[in-house]
Amino acid sequence: MHRPFHQGRLEDLPERPRLAHRYFDAQTETVVVPSAPFGPVATHVVSYGPPDAPPLLLVHGLMTTSYSWRYLFERLGDRYRLVAPDLPGCGRSAIPPADRPLSAVALGTFIGELQQALGIAGCATAGNSLGGLLCMHTALRDPASFARLAVIHAPALLDARLGGLHVGLRLPGAKAILERVVRRDPLRWAHRNVHYYDESLKSLEEAREYGDPLAGAAGARAFIRWLDDALEPGELRTFERVLRRRRDSNAGFPLPLLLAYSREDATVPPKMGERLHALIPGAEFHWIERSSHFVQVDRPAALAELLGGFLGPA
């Protein structure tokens, strides 16, 4: 029996995860996306499932990659063509120039541009963590981008922790210190900063997938840019105002929306989900029990069932 969220030592992790997955059996390609916010972005895209099945876009969150969706491949890959990109500056995708902010609005625009490049505009989509927030920006900008959108554990609204993070990154030398800390032992950083309800699901394979892109200066700085730009307080306040205006004018969210949050999330407080649902009362809302911020790893069968019910027949 494991203790929830009990994190062991990096040195004790197995080479391979104790639960097998099909991530490395999936098709991979590099798609150059012409992007208004970033310029051309060479984007790593993983696809799994029948080529003629309806596409389901899976958008990862901060510091993770398409690898985070690995346990959904077998569970949904018979019904959908799963399309999981590494977002700009993450994983195996290119890093946009330093003068192009990695803001939530810009990244949300990029997701729509990626859909156009892949020919999957209007598909069903699920976004985890910050990926969920980015997809909400995509949907507000162009409601035709998605048929339906599932948002899982998104840090969508400003709170004390996000505000404190922004203030901390403004301190003299803070970003340089953080870069040194991340690069000193990127596998250990990834291991310590990804939290699971069941930590026995971790492996060195995972630590490398998330840690290796942070080993170089460019990758570590891209991660810090994500922290600083995509969670910028002014943009989060603007997003909340937009949702409040839509609610108060009875406009609602422009497409069918599912919100799913864990009651025991150590990364995004459960109250975040309640606040977001209060702003979008027409959305479906579900609590995920016995799970972390990454329900697609902790409870993939439960998430596959939830997504299947929300998305409807493929």
C-alpha positions in Angstrom: 0.0 0.0 0.0 1.3 3.5 -0.8 0.8 6.7 1.2 -0.9 9.4 -0.9 1.7 11.9 -2.2 4.5 10.2 -0.4 7.5 11.1 -2.6 10.5 8.8 -2.5 14.1 9.4 -3.7 15.1 9.9 -7.3 17.8 7.3 -6.7 15.2 4.6 -5.9 13.0 5.1 -9.0 12.8 2.2 -11.4 14.1 2.6 -14.9 10.7 2.0 -16.4 7.2 2.7 -15.0 5.5 -0.1 -13.2 2.5 0.4 -15.5 3.2 -0.1 -19.2 2.0 2.4 -21.8 2.1 2.9 -25.5 3.6 6.4 -25.8 6.7 5.3 -27.6 4.7 3.2 -30.0 2.8 6.3 -31.3 3.5 8.1 -34.5 5.6 11.2 -34.2 6.1 14.1 -36.6 7.6 17.6 -36.6 5.1 20.2 -37.9 6.3 23.7 -38.7 3.5 25.9 -37.5 3.3 29.5 -38.9 2.5 31.4 -35.8 1.6 35.1 -35.6 2.8 35.4 -31.9 6.0 33.4 -32.3 7.0 33.0 -35.9 7.5 29.5 -37.4 7.6 26.9 -34.6 8.9 23.4 -35.3 6.4 21.4 -33.2 6.7 17.8 -32.0 3.4 16.1 -32.4 2.5 12.6 -31.2 -0.5 10.7 -32.7 -2.1 7.5 -31.6 -5.2 5.7 -32.9 -6.9 5.0 -36.3 -6.0 7.7 -38.9 -9.7 8.0 -39.9 -11.1 8.3 -36.3 -12.3 11.6 -35.0 -9.3 13.6 -33.6 -9.0 14.4 -29.9 -6.5 17.1 -29.1 -4.6 16.6 -25.8 -2.8 19.7 -24.5 -0.3 19.3 -21.7 0.5 21.8 -18.9 3.5 23.5 -17.4 6.9 21.6 -17.3 5.3 18.5 -18.7 4.9 17.3 -22.4 2.8 15.1 -24.6 4.2 12.2 -22.5 1.8 13.2 -19.7 -1.1 11.7 -21.7 0.6 8.3 -22.1 -2.0 6.3 -20.1 -4.9 7.5 -22.2 -3.5 6.1 -25.4 -4.8 2.5 -25.0 -8.0 3.7 -23.2 -9.2 6.1 -25.9 -7.0 5.3 -28.9 -9.6 2.8 -30.3 -12.3 5.5 -30.5 -10.3 8.6 -31.4 -7.1 9.7 -33.1 -5.3 11.2 -30.2 -3.1 14.2 -31.1 -0.7 15.3 -28.4 1.7 18.1 -29.2 4.7 19.5 -27.2 3.8 23.2 -26.9 6.4 25.8 -27.9 9.4 25.8 -25.5 8.5 22.4 -24.1 9.8 18.9 -24.7 11.0 18.3 -28.3 9.4 21.4 -29.8 11.3 24.6 -30.7 11.7 27.5 -28.3 10.3 30.8 -29.6 12.6 33.8 -29.7 13.2 35.5 -26.3 11.5 38.7 -27.4 8.2 36.8 -28.0 6.3 36.5 -24.7 5.0 33.1 -23.9 1.7 34.6 -22.6 -1.5 32.6 -22.2 -3.1 34.6 -24.9 -0.2 34.0 -27.3 -0.1 30.3 -26.5 -3.9 30.0 -26.9 -3.6 31.6 -30.3 -0.8 29.1 -31.2 -3.1 26.1 -30.3 -5.6 27.4 -33.0 -2.7 27.8 -35.4 -1.5 24.3 -34.7 -5.0 22.9 -35.4 -5.1 24.6 -38.7 -1.6 23.2 -39.6 -2.8 19.7 -38.7 -6.2 20.0 -40.3 -8.1 19.3 -37.1 -9.8 22.7 -36.4 -13.1 22.1 -34.6 -12.0 18.9 -32.9 -12.8 17.8 -29.4 -10.0 18.8 -26.9 -8.8 18.2 -23.4 -6.3 20.4 -21.6 -4.6 19.6 -18.4 -3.3 22.2 -15.9 -2.0 25.3 -17.7 -3.0 23.6 -21.0 -6.6 23.9 -19.9 -6.3 27.7 -19.4 -4.6 28.0 -22.8 -7.4 26.1 -24.5 -10.0 28.4 -22.8 -8.2 31.4 -24.4 -8.4 29.6 -27.7 -12.1 29.0 -27.4 -12.9 32.6 -26.4 -10.9 33.9 -29.3 -12.5 31.5 -31.8 -15.4 29.3 -30.5 -15.2 27.2 -33.7 -11.8 25.9 -32.6 -13.3 23.1 -30.6 -16.4 21.0 -30.7 -16.2 20.4 -26.9 -13.5 21.3 -24.4 -12.5 19.4 -21.2 -10.5 21.5 -18.7 -8.7 19.5 -16.1 -7.1 21.2 -13.0 -6.5 24.5 -14.7 -4.8 27.3 -12.7 -7.2 29.7 -14.4 -7.6 32.5 -11.8 -5.3 34.6 -9.8 -4.7 33.6 -6.2 -2.2 34.3 -3.5 0.3 31.6 -4.6 0.3 32.8 -8.2 0.6 36.4 -7.2 3.5 35.5 -4.9 5.2 33.6 -7.7 5.1 36.6 -9.9 6.5 38.9 -7.2 9.2 36.4 -6.4 10.3 36.3 -10.1 10.6 40.1 -10.1 13.2 40.1 -7.3 16.8 40.9 -8.5 18.6 37.8 -9.6 15.6 35.5 -9.0 15.4 34.1 -12.5 19.1 33.5 -12.7 19.0 31.7 -9.3 16.1 29.6 -10.4 17.8 28.7 -13.7 20.9 27.5 -11.8 18.7 25.4 -9.4 16.8 23.8 -12.3 19.9 23.0 -14.4 22.0 21.7 -11.5 19.9 18.5 -11.4 17.0 18.7 -13.9 15.9 15.1 -13.3 15.6 15.7 -9.6 13.8 19.0 -10.2 11.3 17.2 -12.4 10.8 14.4 -9.8 10.3 16.8 -7.0 7.9 19.2 -8.8 5.5 16.6 -10.4 3.3 15.3 -7.6 1.1 12.1 -7.9 -1.4 10.7 -5.5 0.4 7.4 -6.2 4.1 8.3 -6.4 4.9 4.6 -7.2 3.9 5.5 -10.8 7.1 7.4 -11.3 10.2 6.2 -13.1 13.5 7.5 -14.4 11.9 7.4 -17.9 9.5 10.1 -16.8 12.2 12.1 -15.0 14.2 12.2 -18.2 11.2 13.1 -20.4 10.5 16.1 -18.2 14.0 16.9 -17.0 16.2 16.5 -20.0 14.7 19.6 -21.8 15.6 21.7 -18.8 19.3 20.7 -18.7 20.4 23.4 -21.2 20.2 27.1 -20.7 17.7 27.6 -23.4 15.3 25.0 -22.1 15.5 26.2 -18.5 14.9 29.8 -19.5 11.9 28.7 -21.6 10.5 27.0 -18.5 11.0 30.2 -16.5 9.4 32.2 -19.3 6.3 30.0 -19.1 6.2 30.6 -15.3 6.5 34.3 -15.7 4.5 35.0 -18.9 1.7 32.5 -19.0 0.7 33.1 -15.4 1.0 36.9 -15.5 -1.4 38.4 -12.9 -2.7 41.2 -15.2 -3.7 38.6 -17.8 -5.3 36.4 -15.3 -7.4 39.3 -14.0 -8.4 40.2 -17.5 -9.5 36.6 -18.1 -11.6 36.6 -15.0 -13.2 39.9 -16.0 -14.1 38.4 -19.4 -15.7 35.4 -17.8 -17.6 37.5 -15.3 -19.0 39.8 -18.1 -20.1 36.8 -20.1 -21.8 35.3 -17.1 -23.5 38.5 -16.1 -24.8 39.1 -19.6 -26.0 35.4 -19.8 -23.6 34.8 -22.7 -22.0 31.8 -20.9 -19.0 30.0 -22.3 -19.1 29.8 -26.2 -19.0 26.0 -26.4 -19.7 22.8 -24.3 -17.3 22.8 -21.4 -16.3 20.3 -18.8 -14.4 21.3 -15.7 -12.7 18.6 -13.6 -10.7 19.2 -10.4 -9.2 17.0 -7.7 -10.1 17.5 -4.1 -6.5 16.6 -3.1 -4.5 18.5 -5.8 -1.2 19.6 -4.3 -0.6 22.0 -7.2 -3.8 23.8 -7.9 -6.1 24.3 -4.8 -9.6 22.7 -5.2 -11.1 26.2 -4.5 -9.8 27.2 -7.9 -12.3 24.8 -9.6 -15.1 26.1 -7.5 -14.3 29.7 -8.3 -14.1 28.9 -12.0 -17.4 27.1 -12.0 -19.0 30.0 -10.3 -18.0 32.1 -13.3 -19.1 29.5 -15.8 -22.2 27.9 -14.1 -23.3 26.3 -17.3 -20.2 24.1 -17.5 -20.3 20.5 -16.3 -18.3 20.2 -13.1 -16.8 17.0 -11.7 -14.6 16.3 -8.7 -11.9 13.7 -9.2 -11.3 11.6 -6.1 -8.0 10.0 -5.0 -6.0 11.8 -7.6 -3.4 14.4 -8.0 -3.0 17.3 -10.5 -2.4 14.6 -13.1 -5.5 12.5 -13.2 -4.5 11.2 -16.6 -1.7 9.4 -14.7 -3.2 8.7 -11.3 -6.7 7.6 -12.6 -6.6 7.2 -16.4 -9.5 4.8 -16.5 -11.7 7.3 -14.6 -10.7 10.2 -16.8 -11.3 8.1 -20.0 -14.8 7.3 -18.8 -15.4 10.9 -17.9 -14.2 12.2 -21.2 -16.1 9.5 -23.1 -19.3 10.5 -21.5 -18.7 14.2 -22.1 -17.5 13.8 -25.7 -20.3 11.4 -26.7 -20.1 8.7 -29.4 -17.0 8.9 -31.5 
